[in-house]
Amino acid sequence: MAIGTTTQCDESRFAKIKPAPSGGAFALAGKYQRDTDPHKVDLLIGAYRDDAGKPWQLPSVIEAKRRINLESQSHEYLPLQGNPEFLDVSRQLVFGPKILKQEASTIASIQTVSGTGANSLIAQFLHRHSTPRNIWLPNPTWANHHDIWQTNAPGIHVQYYPYYDATNKAFDFAGLMRELETKTQERDAILLHACAHNPTGLDPTPDEWRQIVLLCKAKKLFVIFDLAYQGFASGDLDLDAWAIRHFFSHRDIEMAVCQSFSKNLGLYGERTGALHLVVSRNSPSRSAAVLQDHLTNIHRATVSMAPRFGSEVATAILTTNYLRQMWTDDLMIMSGRIKVMRQALYDELLGLGTPGSWEHIIDQTGMFSYLGLSSDQVDVLGKEDHVYMLPCGRVSICGLTTANVKYVAQAIDKVVRNSVAGSFR
């Protein structure tokens, strides 16, 4: 047969690929965008909004960009490891300058494509160079964690440990300890949220963190901290890094920190982050520099190097006293508004006499809240009241405003009462 001629329609080699599942919160966000109801409320996507429901560019970021002088901004490649000055200040932000001064040689750092890139890179690294049998994720956790580990570390089994006590709407510390004590194998890996747990908004107390680190030491677990909300949870950068620094004080703990500046600097689309890999401080080899080279090689094969602009904005803010003070003020504004909205929703539900206990809303912290609603209740809220949240009942508190919180509370009250009365559809 001559080249270029065909006798029949050839089936595509991709013909048997099934449609991919829709993108969770992002698919629901599309549904929200298509909704024309004037009362619709978006409690889905984890991005800060002001009290008018609009994106908020941090004043510290605006001023940093002004000082950078965008017209003269270079678009040259960064080094493969990333922006060196950015990596230095991001390490200080995580570990504190005092710790860093003493132990810098035990920390390998590389700039990443935000927190997702950091999580993906440590998964690839462990898959190549450590191969724990299992990675233990909290149940529930950020939905992308599962996909990241399945995609980047197919030889490591994804396991889950209890985190949320649905009956009491509280952190399941007893369940976590019991599962990890009995089910983990030595040298497994475990992922922990450093603060403002996504999606529940529930964090261990300092005493519970102290017990968790002892368990990790006893089982020789490799610890991965996901740090997406430093300063965003409490408004205090040091307080939100307390768990990481406490783990670091145990010199035989080896761990990684996946650091994102999307939330706390509002640099969502700039994809600014870092991965910090900590080797044992009791190890005679002190091999952080070798590990950093391997991280760089893996990163080179995936994205080459991280973006420049966001790292320069972050560096300007973190190295300039005036801008850093502006930023801490911005963090207080954001974390403070979230706390006010938590209290407002709680007060409205209390005032309505909504059946059930709602104290968990003000006990939780950070951007998200697990309301404790069923998927059926959530479905009704979307269809009848145009209030959109994830099927698990997770809401982004940033979507609440002084203008809509009463409406949201009334919608929740209605759906809960219908469920209690047995008229729930």
N, C-alpha and C positions, 0 to 999 in steps of 0.2 A: 504494500500500500504506500502510495506517495506521501512524503512528509507534508503535513498541513491539511490532509483530508481525513474525514471521519466517516464511519458507516452508521453510527448511532450516537445518541447523547450519552456521554460518559457521566457516571455518577460522581459527584464531588467526593474527594477523600474525607471531607468533613460532614458528609450527609448524615452520619449516624450519631453525631454529637447532639445530645439533648439540650434543651434550653437551660441556661444557668439560672439558679434561684435569684429572685429579685433582691435588691440591696437593702433589706431591713429598714432601718430608720430613713434612709435616703429614698426608698421607694414610697414610704408613707409621706415623706416630705413632698414628693411630687403630687400625691393625692391631695395634700393640703393646698398646694399651689393652685390646683384645678378647682378647688372648692370656692364657690362664689358667695357663700353665706357671709354677711357682714359681721357676724359674731364669732367667726372661726378663731380658734386659738391654737398656736403651734407650741407644743411642749415636747418636741421631738429631739431636735439636733442640739448637740452640746457645743454651743457657741454663745458667748456672752451677748446679751441685749440690754439696752438701757430701759428706763421706765416708759419710754415711748414705743418699746418693742423694736428698736432700730439697732443695727450694728454700731459699736462704740469704738472709735479709734482712740487709744490711750493718749492723753496729752503728752506723756513722756516720749511716746513713739513719734508723735508729730514733731516735737522739738528736736529729737534725735535726727530725724530725717532732714529737718531744716539745717542743722549743723553739719550734716554729712555733705550737703550741697549736691543734690541729685544730678544736676547737669554735668558735673565733672566726675561722676561716679564711674569707676572702672568696671568693666565686664570681663576682666581676665579670669582665667581659671584659678581656683584655690589650689594649694598643695593637696595631694591625695589624702592626707590625714585631716585636712580641713583648716580653718582659720586658726592659727596658733594662739592668738590673743583671746579669741572667743573660747577656745578650749580651756585656757587657763582660768578665765573668770567663771566659766560654767562649772568647772571642778570646785572652785572656791564656794560657789553658791550651794553646791550639794554637800560637800564635806566640811566646809568652814575653813577659814585661813589657818587656824591653829593646827588642825589635824593635817591639812595639806602640807604645811611647812615641815612636819615631822615625817610624813609617810608618802610624799609625792612619787617616790621611785617605785611604789608598789601599785600604782594606778595607771593603766593604759587607757587613753582617751582618743576618740575619733568623732569627728562631726558627722551627723547622719541626717537623713531625710526625715526630720522630726522624730517623734516617739515611735511611729510605725516602723521607720527604717532602723531605729535602734533595736527594737524587739526582733525584727527580721534578721538583723546582723548577728545578734547573740545566739539566735536559734541556729543559724548556719554554722557559726563558730563551734558551738557545742556539738553539733552533728558531725563535724569533721575532726575535732580535736579532743573531745571528752567522751561523747556518746553515753550520757546517762540513759538508763533503761526507760525512765519515765520523766515527763514534765508534769508537775502538779499545778493545776490552775484552780482558782477559787470558783465555786459554784453558788451564784452566778459571777460572771466577769464580763469585761468589755468583749463584745461579740467577735471582734477581729482577732483576739488572742488565739482562739482555736484554729482559725484559718492560717494565721501566721506560722504556727508550729507545724501544722499538717503540710504546708507548702514548702517550708524552708528546712524542716528536720524530719523527713518522712521515716527515718529509722528510730525516732524517739516516740514512745507511746504517750498520747495525751490522756491524762487522768484528772479527776476532779476531787477536790476536798470540800466538805461542807463549809459554807460561809454565812448563809442567811437562814435564820430561824423564822419561817413563815408564820408559825403560830403566834409567836411573841413579837414579830416584826423587829427583830434584833439581831445583832451579830452572834453567830453560833460558835462561840469560842470553844465550848466543850466538844462540839462535834468536830471542829477543826483539829484539836489536839488528839482526840481519840483516833481519827482517821489517819493522821500523819504518824502517830506512834505505832499503829498496827499495820499500816499498809505500805508505807514508803520503804524503799530499799536504799541501802547505803549508796551515796554518791548520785542519787536522783537529783533532779533540779526542781525548784519550786518558785512560782511567781507570786509576789506579794505587791499589793498596791500601797505605796508609801503613805498616802493620805487621800482623803476624799474619794473613797472607793467607788468605782464605776461598775455597776449601776446603783448600788444600794445606799450610798452616802454614809455607810457605817464603818468605823475604824476601830481597831483594838485600842484599849487603854494602854498607858505606859507599862503597867504591871503585866498586862497580857502580852505586850511585845517582848518583855523580858523573858517570859516563859516560852514564847515562840522561838526566840533566838537560841535558847538552851536546847530545845528539841532539835533545831536545825544542826547545832553543833554535834549533838549526840548521834544523829543519823548521817552526819557528814554530807548534808545537802548543799548543793550549789544554789545560792539565793539570787533571784532576779527581782529587783525593785522596778516597778513601773512608776515613774515620777512625772505625772502629767499636770499636776495642780499645785506645785510648790508656791506658796504665798496666796493662792487662790482659795484655799480651804479656810484658813484662819485669818488671813491677812498678814501673818507673821512668817517670813521666809525661814527663819531658824526653827520655829516650832514645827512647821510642816516637814522639815528634814530630820526631825528628831529620831525617828525609827531607823533611818539609814545610818545616821551617825552612831547610834547605839549598837547596831550590828557591827559597824566598822571597828568599834572599840574592842570587839572580840577578835584577837589577832589571828586566830586560825580559821575564821570564816572567810571563804572566797565567794565573791558575789559580783553582780553587774547592776548598773543603774541605767535605765532607759529614760533619758531626760528630754522633755518637750517644752518648747517655749510658745506653743500655739495658744494655749489658754492664758497663761499669766502675762504674756506680752501682747496678746491679740494678734499674733503673727500667723494666723491660721493657714493662709495660702502660701506663705514663704517657706514652710516646711523646715523649720529651724530646730535642731535637736542635737543630742550627743549621746554616745554610749561610753560609759566608764566601766572598765573591767578591773576588778581588785583581786590581786593574788594574795596568798597567805603571807601575813607579816612574820610568821615563824619559819618561812621557807628560806633556806640558805641560798637558793639560787636567785631570788629576787628577779623573776623573769618577765616583768611587765613590759620591758622594751621589746622582747621577742614576740610577745603576744600582740603588741600593737602592730608590729610588722605583718602578722598574719591577718589581723582584722583589716588592715589596709589592703591587703591582697584580695580578700573576699569582697570588700567594698568596691575595689577597682573593677572586678568582674561583673558587678551588678549595676551600679550607678556611676562608676568612676569616682566622682567626688560630689560633695553636697553643695547646695546653692550658696552664693556669696552674700546677697543683699541682706537677708534676715539676720545672718550672723554679724554683719557690720552694725546693724541697728541695735542688736542685743549687746554687742561689745561697747558701743558708745554709751548706752544706758548704764551698764554695769561698771564702767571704768570712770565715769564722770560723777562726782559727788552730787552736783545739783540735779542731774538727770535721774540718778539712783533714788534720791529723796522724792522726786516727782513720781517715780515708779512705785515706791512704797505707798505713797498717797493714793495712787491709782488702784493698787491692790486692796487697800482699805475700802475704797468706794465700791469696787466690784463685790468683794466678799461681804461687805456691809449690806449692800442692796439685796443680795441673796438671802442673808439672815432675816432682813425685814420682810421679804416675800414669804419665807417659810412661816414666820410668825403670823403674817396676815392670813395665809391660807388656813393655818391652824385655828386662829381666832374666828374666822368665818364659819368653819365647820362646827366649832364649839358653840357658836351663837345659834346656828341652825339646829343644834341638837342631833347632828348626824349620828346614826347608830354606830357603835364601835368606839375604839380608842384611837386617837390621832396624835398622841404625844410623840410618836416616832418621827413625825415630820420635823419637829423642832429639835429632836435628839440627833438627827442625821446632820451631815455637814457636806459642804461643797456644792457643786453644780446640780447634782442629781438627787432624786428622792424615789424610793420604792414606796408607793402609796399603799400597797397591799390589796389592790383591786384585781379581780379575775380577768382573764382575757375576754370573756363574754361581756363583762361590765365595760371594759375598755372599748370593745367593738360598738356597744350601744352609745357610749359617749361620743364616738366619732360620727356615727350615723345620725343620731338624733340631735346632739348638741354641738357638733362640729368642733369638739375638743379632741385634739390629736395627741396621743402618747403611744409608747411602745406596748405591744400586747402583754408584756410582763407587768405592766403598771408602772414602769419607770417614767418619770417626768423630768424635764429640764426646768429647774426652778427659774432659770433666766427668762423663760417664756411668760412668766407671770408678771403682771404690772398692776399698779394701783387701779387702772381702768378695767381690768378683766378678772381680777382675783375673786370678786364677789360672784361673777357669772360662773367661773370655774367651780367654785365651792357649791353653788346651787345645783350645777349639773351633777357633781359627785354625790351630793346629798340625795338627789332624785334617784340616781341609779342604785345607790345603796339601799334606800328605802324600798324601792321596787323589788330588789333581791330579797330583802328581809320579809316582805309581805307575800312573796311567792308569785308576784305578777311580773317578774323579770322576763323579758323576751330575749 
